[in-house]
């Protein structure tokens, strides 16, 4: 196992694979898929929730891919926006020299729009192509902030994050991540200036057996963070990085009440920047534009990353929002950000994303996400909550995780070999619903969960159908597990 001290072990416990499918042609693929043994299913078309496979089957996309497809598939308005941008002849320009109306208008929508970041002092948007790129940019910007504030001799070079967290797959983002299975082959690339604290994961990490309350758990974690900063040294830490709701690693895990207010206070006391990673949980997914809006107290990040639901998957897009506090230091110094990508603020991607954001604002899509989230919570609670291998159902908006455990009384997970999460995904897929599974939920090795994250414009009838099929998949898997003697 790879842990946060760079130890390694067998890589067999890597994260879940896509639902396996046989190769559909006799000719071996030229594309390097995630698996060299099996190819993903070939998709012929998609519309709304429905994905049509090459064999004619239809699957309801109940997870938006990876919580990406916030408007579903095949939106005609977005298609027209992309066509118009490409028809202008401006499909690519280098951002060092040029800008486009699509990029400028998108940035204004994200900053000054009805749900924009300027309400919280987030004044500038930086647009890239993936959440991993956004996190790399955030790390570099945070370091540059202190380079300009304190000078080239600044002692601030350390980053602190949480265990059981995922912040991206590039080397920089991977370094501050603690999704252990994804790091196993790359332990030699782990930087020494990163450390981790306890995850804000109440179901498995609170002292619930001793009666620790939610508030006590939050206070304990905040005290741990404060002590960790002090142990590293008062002027060593650049930033603390956290997801408001942890996504794929532990399955839509919200922090205990009061946690982020305490984190913000401790960061301020030590002069540490707060980077909130909202790539998966933000941009409307939890029922508000930004996930941090729902935390107790005025919790505002200095830098926030965004992606996935930002552009709905119609084009590769992600980015970060930057607080005035950070920008003011740069303005007094170099007045520049020493970072760039060839395809940042790509005109076609920005046009596509601008169309998505206009639809969301015009049609009250985030408000629908909040309403339908309550429906989904009730449906999941009623159907799956009582089942013997469902330990916890958690989330907000249309971002819900189901944690599977071998024993609800002790909260012990299944042994990894049972593969409950991936098997649940496959069972649901065979019945016609795509969910997003996860393994290593508890500690990177043990634990299983599945995420349900349909589009923000999903209807109640569609949710009922999704939950009906998911429940049927669970019932079949429960019987299989019982028959094999893997249960209690």
C-alpha positions as CSV (number, residue, x, y, z in Angstrom):
1,X,0.0,0.0,0.0
2,X,1.1,3.6,-0.7
3,X,0.6,5.8,2.3
4,X,1.4,9.4,3.0
5,X,5.0,8.5,4.0
6,X,5.7,7.2,0.5
7,X,5.6,3.5,1.3
8,X,4.5,1.2,-1.5
9,X,2.8,-2.2,-1.8
10,X,1.0,-4.3,-4.4
11,X,-0.9,-2.3,-7.0
12,X,-3.7,-4.8,-7.2
13,X,-6.0,-2.6,-5.1
14,X,-6.2,0.1,-7.7
15,X,-9.3,2.2,-8.2
16,X,-12.3,0.8,-10.0
17,X,-12.3,0.1,-13.7
18,X,-15.0,1.1,-16.1
19,X,-17.8,-1.5,-16.5
20,X,-16.0,-4.2,-18.5
21,X,-17.0,-4.8,-22.1
22,X,-15.6,-7.1,-24.7
23,X,-13.8,-5.6,-27.7
24,X,-16.5,-5.0,-30.3
25,X,-14.3,-5.4,-33.4
26,X,-11.9,-8.1,-34.4
27,X,-9.3,-5.4,-35.1
28,X,-7.5,-4.5,-31.8
29,X,-8.0,-0.9,-30.8
30,X,-5.4,1.8,-31.5
31,X,-6.6,3.9,-28.6
32,X,-4.9,3.4,-25.3
33,X,-7.9,2.7,-23.0
34,X,-7.6,2.5,-19.2
35,X,-7.5,-1.3,-19.5
36,X,-5.5,-3.2,-22.1
37,X,-7.6,-6.2,-21.6
38,X,-11.1,-4.8,-22.1
39,X,-12.5,-1.9,-24.0
40,X,-15.2,0.5,-22.8
41,X,-18.7,0.2,-24.3
42,X,-19.0,2.0,-27.7
43,X,-21.6,4.7,-27.6
44,X,-23.5,5.6,-30.7
45,X,-25.7,8.5,-29.5
46,X,-26.9,10.3,-26.4
47,X,-29.8,12.6,-25.5
48,X,-30.8,13.9,-22.2
49,X,-30.3,11.1,-19.7
50,X,-30.2,8.3,-22.3
51,X,-27.0,6.9,-23.7
52,X,-27.5,4.5,-26.6
53,X,-24.8,1.8,-27.0
54,X,-23.7,0.3,-30.3
55,X,-25.6,-2.9,-29.5
56,X,-28.8,-1.0,-29.2
57,X,-29.2,-0.9,-25.5
58,X,-30.1,2.3,-23.7
59,X,-28.5,3.2,-20.3
60,X,-29.7,6.1,-18.1
61,X,-26.8,8.2,-17.1
62,X,-27.5,8.7,-13.4
63,X,-24.0,9.9,-12.6
64,X,-23.3,12.4,-15.4
65,X,-20.2,10.4,-16.3
66,X,-18.2,11.6,-13.3
67,X,-20.7,14.3,-12.0
68,X,-20.0,16.2,-15.3
69,X,-23.1,16.2,-17.5
70,X,-25.1,18.8,-15.6
71,X,-27.6,19.4,-18.5
72,X,-27.6,15.9,-19.8
73,X,-26.4,15.0,-23.3
74,X,-27.1,16.5,-26.7
75,X,-28.2,20.0,-25.8
76,X,-29.1,21.8,-29.0
77,X,-28.5,25.3,-27.7
78,X,-24.9,24.4,-26.7
79,X,-24.4,22.9,-30.1
80,X,-25.5,26.1,-31.8
81,X,-23.1,28.1,-29.6
82,X,-20.2,25.9,-30.6
83,X,-21.1,26.0,-34.2
84,X,-21.3,29.8,-34.2
85,X,-17.9,30.1,-32.5
86,X,-16.3,27.8,-35.0
87,X,-18.1,29.5,-37.9
88,X,-16.4,32.8,-37.0
89,X,-13.1,31.2,-37.8
90,X,-11.8,31.8,-34.3
91,X,-11.4,28.2,-33.0
92,X,-8.0,28.8,-31.4
93,X,-5.9,31.8,-30.4
94,X,-2.9,32.1,-28.1
95,X,-4.0,33.6,-24.9
96,X,-0.7,35.4,-24.3
97,X,-1.5,37.8,-27.2
98,X,-5.3,37.5,-27.8
99,X,-8.6,37.2,-26.1
100,X,-12.1,36.4,-27.3
101,X,-15.6,37.6,-26.4
102,X,-16.5,34.0,-25.4
103,X,-13.7,33.9,-22.8
104,X,-14.4,37.4,-21.5
105,X,-18.1,36.9,-21.2
106,X,-17.7,33.6,-19.6
107,X,-15.4,35.1,-17.0
108,X,-17.9,37.8,-16.3
109,X,-20.7,35.3,-15.9
110,X,-18.6,33.4,-13.4
111,X,-17.6,36.5,-11.5
112,X,-20.4,39.0,-11.9
113,X,-23.4,36.8,-12.9
114,X,-26.4,36.2,-10.7
115,X,-24.6,33.3,-8.9
116,X,-21.1,34.9,-9.4
117,X,-18.0,34.8,-7.3
118,X,-17.8,38.6,-6.8
119,X,-20.4,38.2,-4.0
120,X,-17.6,36.6,-2.0
121,X,-14.7,38.7,-3.3
122,X,-13.7,36.2,-6.0
123,X,-12.8,38.7,-8.7
124,X,-11.0,36.8,-11.5
125,X,-11.5,33.6,-13.4
126,X,-8.7,31.5,-14.9
127,X,-9.8,29.0,-17.5
128,X,-8.1,25.8,-18.4
129,X,-9.2,22.3,-19.6
130,X,-9.3,20.0,-16.7
131,X,-9.7,20.0,-12.9
132,X,-6.1,18.7,-12.6
133,X,-4.8,21.7,-14.5
134,X,-6.9,24.0,-12.4
135,X,-5.4,22.5,-9.2
136,X,-1.9,22.8,-10.6
137,X,-2.6,26.5,-11.3
138,X,-4.0,27.0,-7.8
139,X,-0.8,25.5,-6.2
140,X,1.4,27.7,-8.3
141,X,-0.6,30.8,-7.7
142,X,-0.6,30.2,-4.0
143,X,3.2,29.8,-4.0
144,X,3.6,32.9,-6.1
145,X,1.4,34.9,-3.7
146,X,4.0,34.4,-0.9
147,X,6.9,34.8,-3.3
148,X,5.6,38.3,-4.1
149,X,4.4,39.1,-0.6
150,X,7.5,38.0,1.3
151,X,10.1,38.1,-1.4
152,X,12.2,35.3,-3.1
153,X,13.5,34.2,0.3
154,X,10.1,33.2,1.6
155,X,10.1,30.2,3.8
156,X,6.5,29.2,2.8
157,X,6.7,26.1,0.6
158,X,4.6,23.5,2.4
159,X,1.1,22.3,1.4
160,X,-1.3,20.6,3.8
161,X,-4.3,18.5,2.6
162,X,-6.5,15.7,4.0
163,X,-6.2,12.0,3.8
164,X,-8.8,10.3,1.6
165,X,-8.9,13.3,-0.8
166,X,-8.5,13.6,-4.5
167,X,-7.3,16.8,-6.2
168,X,-6.2,15.6,-9.7
169,X,-4.1,13.3,-11.7
170,X,-1.3,15.5,-13.0
171,X,2.0,15.2,-11.0
172,X,1.4,18.5,-9.1
173,X,-2.3,17.8,-8.2
174,X,-1.4,14.1,-7.4
175,X,1.2,15.3,-4.9
176,X,-1.5,17.0,-2.8
177,X,-4.0,14.2,-3.2
178,X,-4.3,11.2,-1.0
179,X,-6.3,8.9,-3.2
180,X,-3.8,6.2,-2.4
181,X,-4.5,3.6,-5.1
182,X,-4.1,6.2,-7.9
183,X,-0.6,7.0,-6.6
184,X,0.9,3.5,-6.1
185,X,3.1,3.4,-9.3
186,X,4.3,7.0,-8.7
187,X,5.5,7.0,-5.1
188,X,8.9,8.2,-6.2
189,X,7.2,11.4,-7.5
190,X,5.8,12.4,-4.1
191,X,7.2,15.7,-2.9
192,X,8.4,16.0,0.7
193,X,6.7,19.4,1.2
194,X,3.2,17.9,1.4
195,X,1.5,16.5,4.5
196,X,-2.0,15.4,5.4
197,X,-4.4,15.6,8.3
198,X,-7.5,13.6,9.3
199,X,-10.4,13.6,6.8
200,X,-13.6,15.3,7.7
201,X,-15.4,12.0,7.3
202,X,-17.7,11.6,10.2
203,X,-19.2,8.2,9.5
204,X,-15.8,6.4,9.7
205,X,-13.4,8.8,11.4
206,X,-15.4,10.2,14.4
207,X,-15.2,8.5,17.8
208,X,-18.8,7.6,17.4
209,X,-18.4,4.5,19.6
210,X,-17.4,6.9,22.5
211,X,-20.4,9.2,21.7
212,X,-18.4,12.0,20.0
213,X,-20.9,14.5,18.6
214,X,-20.7,16.1,15.2
215,X,-19.6,19.4,16.8
216,X,-17.0,17.7,18.9
217,X,-15.6,15.9,15.9
218,X,-15.4,19.2,14.0
219,X,-13.6,20.9,16.9
220,X,-11.1,18.0,17.2
221,X,-10.2,18.2,13.5
222,X,-9.8,22.0,13.7
223,X,-7.5,21.6,16.7
224,X,-5.5,19.0,14.8
225,X,-5.0,21.3,11.9
226,X,-3.9,24.1,14.1
227,X,-1.4,21.8,15.9
228,X,-0.2,20.6,12.5
229,X,0.5,24.1,11.3
230,X,2.4,24.8,14.5
231,X,4.5,21.7,14.2
232,X,5.5,22.6,10.7
233,X,6.5,26.1,11.7
234,X,4.6,29.4,11.8
235,X,5.8,30.6,8.4
236,X,6.2,27.4,6.4
237,X,2.7,26.6,5.1
238,X,1.5,28.0,1.8
239,X,-2.0,26.6,1.7
240,X,-4.5,24.1,3.1
241,X,-6.5,22.3,0.4
242,X,-9.9,20.6,0.9
243,X,-13.0,19.6,-1.0
244,X,-16.2,21.0,0.6
245,X,-17.8,17.6,-0.2
246,X,-15.3,14.9,-0.9
247,X,-16.2,13.3,-4.2
248,X,-14.9,10.2,-5.8
249,X,-12.5,9.1,-3.0
250,X,-15.0,8.6,-0.2
251,X,-18.4,9.3,-1.9
252,X,-20.0,12.7,-1.4
253,X,-18.8,13.2,2.1
254,X,-19.8,16.5,3.7
255,X,-17.7,18.0,6.5
256,X,-19.3,18.2,10.0
257,X,-21.0,21.4,10.9
258,X,-18.7,24.2,11.9
259,X,-15.6,22.5,10.5
260,X,-14.9,24.9,7.6
261,X,-15.6,27.9,9.8
262,X,-12.9,26.6,12.1
263,X,-10.5,25.9,9.2
264,X,-11.0,29.4,7.9
265,X,-10.2,30.8,11.3
266,X,-7.0,28.7,11.8
267,X,-5.8,29.5,8.3
268,X,-6.2,33.2,8.9
269,X,-4.4,32.9,12.3
270,X,-1.4,31.3,10.6
271,X,-1.5,33.4,7.4
272,X,-2.2,30.3,5.3
273,X,-4.2,30.4,2.1
274,X,-7.3,28.3,1.8
275,X,-7.8,26.5,-1.5
276,X,-11.2,24.8,-1.9
277,X,-11.4,22.2,-4.5
278,X,-14.9,22.3,-6.0
279,X,-14.1,20.5,-9.3
280,X,-16.6,17.8,-8.6
281,X,-18.9,19.2,-5.9
282,X,-19.3,22.8,-7.2
283,X,-20.9,24.9,-9.9
284,X,-24.4,24.0,-8.8
285,X,-24.0,20.3,-8.1
286,X,-24.9,20.6,-4.4
287,X,-27.9,23.0,-5.0
288,X,-26.0,26.3,-4.8
289,X,-23.5,27.7,-7.3
290,X,-20.6,27.1,-4.9
291,X,-20.6,24.2,-2.4
292,X,-18.9,26.4,0.2
293,X,-22.0,28.7,0.4
294,X,-23.7,26.1,2.5
295,X,-21.1,26.0,5.2
296,X,-21.8,27.6,8.6
297,X,-20.3,31.0,9.0
298,X,-18.8,33.1,6.2
299,X,-16.4,30.6,4.7
300,X,-14.8,32.0,1.6
301,X,-11.7,30.5,-0.1
302,X,-8.7,32.5,-1.3
303,X,-8.6,30.3,-4.4
304,X,-11.3,27.9,-5.6
305,X,-11.0,25.3,-8.4
306,X,-13.9,24.4,-10.6
307,X,-14.6,22.0,-13.4
308,X,-16.9,19.1,-14.4
309,X,-20.4,20.8,-14.0
310,X,-18.9,24.1,-15.1
311,X,-19.2,23.2,-18.7
312,X,-21.3,20.1,-18.5
313,X,-18.9,18.0,-20.6
314,X,-19.7,19.6,-23.9
315,X,-16.1,20.7,-24.1
316,X,-13.0,20.3,-21.9
317,X,-13.1,23.2,-19.4
318,X,-12.2,23.9,-15.9
319,X,-10.7,26.8,-14.0
320,X,-10.2,28.6,-10.8
321,X,-11.6,31.7,-9.1
322,X,-9.2,34.0,-7.3
323,X,-10.0,36.3,-4.3
324,X,-9.2,40.0,-4.2
325,X,-6.7,39.3,-1.4
326,X,-4.5,37.3,-3.7
327,X,-4.9,39.6,-6.7
328,X,-4.0,42.7,-4.7
329,X,-0.6,41.2,-3.8
330,X,0.1,40.4,-7.4
331,X,-1.0,43.9,-8.5
332,X,1.5,45.4,-6.1
333,X,4.3,43.1,-7.4
334,X,4.8,41.7,-10.9
335,X,1.1,42.2,-12.0
336,X,1.3,38.9,-13.7
337,X,0.6,35.2,-13.1
338,X,3.7,33.2,-14.0
339,X,1.8,30.3,-15.5
340,X,0.1,29.4,-18.8
341,X,-1.3,26.7,-21.1
342,X,-1.5,26.5,-24.8
343,X,-5.2,25.8,-24.7
344,X,-6.2,28.0,-21.8
345,X,-9.4,30.0,-22.3
346,X,-10.0,28.0,-25.5
347,X,-12.5,29.9,-27.6
348,X,-14.7,26.9,-28.5
349,X,-14.6,25.6,-25.0
350,X,-15.5,29.0,-23.6
351,X,-18.4,29.4,-26.1
352,X,-19.8,26.0,-25.1
353,X,-19.4,26.7,-21.4
354,X,-20.9,30.2,-21.7
355,X,-24.0,28.7,-23.3
356,X,-24.2,26.2,-20.4
357,X,-24.0,28.9,-17.8
358,X,-26.6,31.0,-19.6
359,X,-29.0,28.1,-19.6
360,X,-28.4,27.4,-16.0
361,X,-29.0,31.0,-15.0
362,X,-32.1,31.5,-17.3
363,X,-33.9,28.3,-16.6
364,X,-33.4,28.1,-12.8
365,X,-31.5,24.8,-13.2
366,X,-29.6,25.1,-9.9
367,X,-32.8,25.7,-8.1
368,X,-34.2,22.6,-9.7
369,X,-31.1,20.7,-8.5
370,X,-31.8,21.8,-4.9
371,X,-35.5,20.7,-5.2
372,X,-34.8,17.4,-6.9
373,X,-32.0,16.8,-4.4
374,X,-34.5,16.6,-1.6
375,X,-36.6,14.1,-3.7
376,X,-33.5,12.0,-4.4
377,X,-32.5,12.0,-0.7
378,X,-36.0,10.8,0.3
379,X,-36.1,8.1,-2.4
380,X,-32.7,6.7,-1.5
381,X,-33.4,6.8,2.2
382,X,-36.7,5.0,1.8
383,X,-35.5,2.3,-0.5
384,X,-31.9,1.7,0.3
385,X,-31.5,3.1,3.8
386,X,-33.0,0.1,5.6
387,X,-30.9,-2.5,3.6
388,X,-28.4,-4.4,5.6
389,X,-25.3,-3.6,3.6
390,X,-26.1,0.2,3.2
391,X,-24.2,1.9,6.0
392,X,-24.6,5.6,5.1
393,X,-26.3,7.8,2.5
394,X,-24.9,11.3,2.3
395,X,-24.7,14.3,0.1
396,X,-26.3,17.5,-1.0
397,X,-28.3,18.7,-4.0
398,X,-27.8,16.0,-6.8
399,X,-24.6,14.7,-5.4
400,X,-25.3,11.6,-3.3
401,X,-23.1,8.8,-2.1
402,X,-24.1,5.4,-0.8
403,X,-21.5,3.7,1.4
404,X,-21.7,-0.1,1.6
405,X,-20.5,-1.9,4.7
406,X,-20.3,-5.6,5.8
407,X,-21.8,-4.8,9.2
408,X,-24.0,-1.8,10.0
409,X,-23.4,-2.1,13.7
410,X,-19.6,-1.9,13.6
411,X,-19.4,0.0,10.3
412,X,-16.8,-2.5,9.1
413,X,-16.3,-2.5,5.3
414,X,-16.3,-5.6,3.1
415,X,-12.9,-7.1,2.4
416,X,-11.5,-5.6,-0.9
417,X,-11.9,-9.0,-2.7
418,X,-15.6,-8.8,-2.4
419,X,-15.6,-5.7,-4.7
420,X,-19.0,-4.7,-3.6
421,X,-18.9,-1.2,-5.2
422,X,-17.7,-2.3,-8.7
423,X,-20.1,-5.2,-8.7
424,X,-23.0,-2.8,-7.7
425,X,-22.0,-0.6,-10.6
426,X,-22.0,-3.5,-13.0
427,X,-25.3,-4.9,-11.8
428,X,-27.0,-1.5,-12.2
429,X,-25.4,-1.0,-15.6
430,X,-26.8,-4.4,-16.8
431,X,-30.2,-3.3,-15.6
432,X,-29.9,0.0,-17.5
433,X,-28.5,2.7,-15.1
434,X,-25.0,4.0,-14.9
435,X,-23.7,4.9,-11.4
436,X,-20.2,6.0,-10.3
437,X,-18.5,3.5,-8.0
438,X,-15.6,3.7,-5.7
439,X,-13.3,1.4,-3.8
440,X,-10.9,2.1,-0.9
441,X,-13.5,4.4,0.5
442,X,-12.4,4.2,4.1
443,X,-8.6,4.2,4.0
444,X,-7.5,3.7,0.4
445,X,-7.8,-0.1,0.6
446,X,-11.0,-1.0,2.3
447,X,-14.5,0.3,1.7
448,X,-17.0,0.6,-1.1
449,X,-19.4,3.3,-2.3
450,X,-21.4,4.4,-5.3
451,X,-22.3,8.0,-6.4
452,X,-25.6,9.1,-7.9
453,X,-25.2,12.5,-9.6
454,X,-27.8,13.0,-12.4
455,X,-28.1,16.2,-14.4
456,X,-29.4,19.3,-12.6
457,X,-32.5,19.3,-14.9
458,X,-33.5,15.8,-14.0
459,X,-37.3,15.2,-13.4
460,X,-38.9,13.5,-10.4
461,X,-40.2,10.7,-12.7
462,X,-36.6,10.1,-14.0
463,X,-35.3,10.0,-10.4
464,X,-37.9,7.5,-9.4
465,X,-37.0,5.3,-12.3
466,X,-33.3,5.6,-11.5
467,X,-33.8,4.6,-7.8
468,X,-36.1,1.8,-8.8
469,X,-33.4,0.2,-10.9
470,X,-30.7,0.9,-8.5
471,X,-32.7,-0.7,-5.7
472,X,-33.2,-3.8,-7.9
473,X,-29.5,-3.9,-8.6
474,X,-28.8,-3.8,-4.9
475,X,-31.3,-6.6,-4.1
476,X,-29.6,-8.9,-6.6
477,X,-26.2,-8.1,-5.3
478,X,-27.2,-8.6,-1.7
479,X,-28.5,-12.0,-2.5
480,X,-25.2,-12.9,-4.4
481,X,-23.1,-11.7,-1.4
482,X,-25.3,-13.6,1.1
483,X,-25.2,-16.8,-1.0
484,X,-21.4,-16.5,-1.2
485,X,-21.1,-16.1,2.6
486,X,-19.5,-12.7,2.4
487,X,-22.0,-11.0,4.8
488,X,-22.1,-11.1,8.6
